């Protein structure tokens, strides 16, 4: 299994070979279309001249990293804030996992432990952590005991709720339709 989002082939290839790039894509997946968020690590790599590296990003001059994020087209709607978040994430990966982002999931014994590890990362709240856990389980076969339960309804088989369920344009449409239904239901309750 692989990550196969409706984005550039090279951007998908980076997400599949670089655990840090995948984490960065998930981190950036807010207030921008998910295609833009998950393509951003590839553009970041292009601008840096190499795949993202936790140590390099953690130690990068903060103002210089903001400049990299702000270069047109900006990597995110909020380049300054997201450059800082990516730097904080990279520092956490460097300090907690010796720069090896994949250790977050390869060393987790249970789904609950993995959820806790993801949720402890800067920029990953409970929902984002559950979605990322579902993405790991559904797309990359990272399935420690209890992973579906830890992912909550994002782990449901056959669901179309999040990026974890997207493999092509059709599934992207189904996920977007689900999100619109949820927004309409929330609006109706208020």
C-alpha positions as CSV (number, residue, x, y, z in Angstrom):
1,X,0.0,0.0,0.0
2,X,1.1,3.5,-0.7
3,X,0.0,7.1,-0.4
4,X,-1.8,8.0,-3.6
5,X,-3.4,11.4,-3.4
6,X,-4.6,13.4,-6.4
7,X,-1.4,15.4,-6.5
8,X,1.7,15.4,-8.6
9,X,3.4,12.0,-8.9
10,X,6.7,13.3,-7.5
11,X,4.8,14.8,-4.5
12,X,3.2,11.4,-3.8
13,X,6.6,9.7,-4.2
14,X,8.1,12.1,-1.5
15,X,5.3,11.3,0.9
16,X,5.9,7.6,0.4
17,X,9.7,7.8,0.9
18,X,9.9,10.5,3.6
19,X,8.1,10.0,6.9
20,X,8.9,13.5,7.8
21,X,7.4,14.9,4.6
22,X,4.2,12.9,5.3
23,X,4.1,14.4,8.9
24,X,4.6,17.9,7.4
25,X,1.8,17.4,4.9
26,X,-0.5,16.3,7.7
27,X,0.5,19.3,9.8
28,X,-0.2,21.7,7.0
29,X,-3.6,20.2,6.3
30,X,-5.7,23.0,7.8
31,X,-7.3,26.0,6.2
32,X,-6.0,25.0,2.8
33,X,-7.2,22.4,0.3
34,X,-5.6,19.0,1.2
35,X,-4.0,18.8,-2.2
36,X,-2.1,22.0,-1.4
37,X,-1.1,20.8,2.1
38,X,0.2,17.4,0.9
39,X,2.0,18.8,-2.1
40,X,3.7,21.4,0.0
41,X,6.5,19.1,1.3
42,X,7.5,18.4,-2.3
43,X,7.7,22.1,-3.0
44,X,9.6,22.6,0.3
45,X,12.1,19.9,-0.8
46,X,12.5,21.6,-4.2
47,X,13.2,24.9,-2.6
48,X,15.7,23.4,-0.1
49,X,17.3,21.3,-2.9
50,X,16.8,18.0,-1.0
51,X,14.2,16.0,0.9
52,X,13.2,17.5,4.3
53,X,15.4,16.6,7.2
54,X,14.4,17.0,10.8
55,X,17.8,18.2,12.0
56,X,18.2,20.8,9.2
57,X,14.6,22.1,9.7
58,X,15.0,22.2,13.5
59,X,18.2,24.3,13.2
60,X,17.1,26.4,10.3
61,X,17.2,30.2,10.9
62,X,13.5,30.9,11.7
63,X,13.4,34.0,9.5
64,X,15.0,32.2,6.6
65,X,12.5,29.4,6.9
66,X,9.6,31.9,6.8
67,X,11.2,33.3,3.6
68,X,11.3,29.8,2.2
69,X,7.6,29.2,3.1
70,X,6.6,32.7,1.8
71,X,8.3,32.4,-1.6
72,X,5.5,32.6,-4.3
73,X,3.5,30.5,-4.4
74,X,3.5,30.4,-0.6
75,X,3.6,26.9,0.9
76,X,0.5,27.7,3.0
77,X,-2.1,30.4,3.5
78,X,-0.2,31.3,6.7
79,X,3.4,30.9,5.8
80,X,4.9,32.5,8.9
81,X,2.8,30.4,11.4
82,X,3.3,27.2,9.5
83,X,7.0,27.6,9.1
84,X,7.2,27.9,12.9
85,X,5.0,24.8,13.3
86,X,7.1,22.8,10.9
87,X,10.2,23.9,12.8
88,X,8.6,22.9,16.1
89,X,7.6,19.5,14.7
90,X,11.1,19.0,13.3
91,X,12.6,19.8,16.7
92,X,10.3,17.3,18.4
93,X,11.2,14.6,15.9
94,X,14.9,15.4,16.4
95,X,14.7,15.5,20.2
96,X,12.3,12.6,20.8
97,X,13.1,10.3,17.9
98,X,16.7,11.2,16.9
99,X,15.4,12.8,13.7
100,X,13.8,9.5,12.4
101,X,10.1,10.4,12.1
102,X,9.2,6.8,11.2
103,X,10.2,5.8,14.8
104,X,7.0,7.5,15.9
105,X,5.0,4.6,14.5
106,X,7.6,1.7,14.1
107,X,8.3,1.7,17.8
108,X,4.7,2.0,19.0
109,X,3.4,-1.3,20.5
110,X,-0.3,-0.5,20.4
111,X,-2.8,1.8,18.6
112,X,-3.3,3.8,21.8
113,X,0.5,4.3,22.2
114,X,0.7,5.4,18.6
115,X,-2.2,7.8,19.0
116,X,-0.5,9.3,22.1
117,X,2.8,9.6,20.3
118,X,1.2,11.4,17.3
119,X,-1.0,13.6,19.6
120,X,2.1,14.7,21.5
121,X,3.6,16.3,18.4
122,X,3.4,20.1,18.0
123,X,0.4,21.0,15.8
124,X,-1.4,17.6,16.2
125,X,-4.6,17.8,18.2
126,X,-6.8,14.8,18.9
127,X,-8.7,14.8,15.6
128,X,-5.6,15.3,13.5
129,X,-3.8,12.6,15.4
130,X,-6.6,10.1,14.8
131,X,-6.7,11.0,11.1
132,X,-3.0,10.5,10.8
133,X,-3.2,7.2,12.6
134,X,-5.9,6.1,10.2
135,X,-3.8,7.2,7.3
136,X,-0.9,5.1,8.6
137,X,-3.1,2.1,9.1
138,X,-5.1,2.3,5.9
139,X,-2.4,3.5,3.4
140,X,0.9,2.3,4.9
141,X,-0.1,-0.9,6.7
142,X,1.0,0.5,10.1
143,X,-1.3,-1.5,12.2
144,X,-0.3,-2.0,15.8
145,X,-2.9,-3.8,18.0
146,X,-6.0,-1.7,18.5
147,X,-5.1,0.9,15.8
148,X,-8.7,1.1,14.3
149,X,-10.2,1.7,17.8
150,X,-7.5,4.3,18.6
151,X,-8.3,6.1,15.2
152,X,-12.0,6.2,16.1
153,X,-14.4,6.5,13.3
154,X,-11.5,7.6,11.0
155,X,-10.3,4.0,11.2
156,X,-13.6,2.5,9.9
157,X,-13.2,0.3,6.9
158,X,-15.0,1.7,3.8
159,X,-15.3,5.1,5.3
160,X,-14.8,8.3,3.3
161,X,-14.1,10.8,6.1
162,X,-10.5,12.0,5.8
163,X,-7.3,12.0,3.8
164,X,-6.8,8.4,5.1
165,X,-9.6,7.4,2.7
166,X,-8.4,9.2,-0.4
167,X,-6.8,7.2,-3.2
168,X,-8.0,9.1,-6.3
169,X,-10.3,12.0,-7.5
170,X,-13.5,9.9,-6.8
171,X,-12.6,9.2,-3.2
172,X,-11.6,12.8,-2.7
173,X,-15.1,13.8,-3.9
174,X,-16.6,11.4,-1.4
175,X,-14.5,12.8,1.5
176,X,-15.5,16.3,0.5
177,X,-19.2,15.4,0.4
178,X,-18.9,13.9,3.8
179,X,-17.3,17.0,5.2
180,X,-20.0,19.2,3.7
181,X,-22.7,17.0,5.3
182,X,-20.9,17.3,8.7
183,X,-20.7,21.1,8.3
184,X,-24.4,21.3,7.4
185,X,-25.4,19.1,10.3
186,X,-23.4,21.2,12.7
187,X,-24.9,24.4,11.3
188,X,-28.4,22.9,11.7
189,X,-27.7,22.2,15.4
190,X,-26.8,25.8,16.1
